[in-house]
Amino acid sequence: IHRCCKECVKNYFTIQIKDKTINDCTCPFCKMPEIHNQDISEDEVLEYFYNLDILLKGILEPNVHELFQRKLRDRTLMQDPNFKWCAQVRF
């Protein structure tokens, strides 16, 4: 387990969430879990994000945490082979 101060965690994940994809929200020290690795199951990835969401809710600014949740929702939707984005809907 890696340790760092609350302010460093807040800064790191704020940058990851705002500037990168949800899959880049991994440990700042060891970059685990390797979400793109074929050996990790989707259930393990979802459990990681579930626990990360709980941790980040008390650390991040509300608007950044909301963006994290939206990106997580979009990632989950894109895992569904039957899901299609509607070209008529504007976000």
HELIX and SHEET records of a PDB file:
HELIX    1   1 LYS A    6  ASP A   19  1                                  14    
HELIX    2   2 ILE A   22  ASP A   24  5                                   3    
HELIX    3   3 GLU A   42  LYS A   57  1                                  16    
HELIX    4   4 PRO A   62  GLN A   79  1                                  18    
END                                                                             
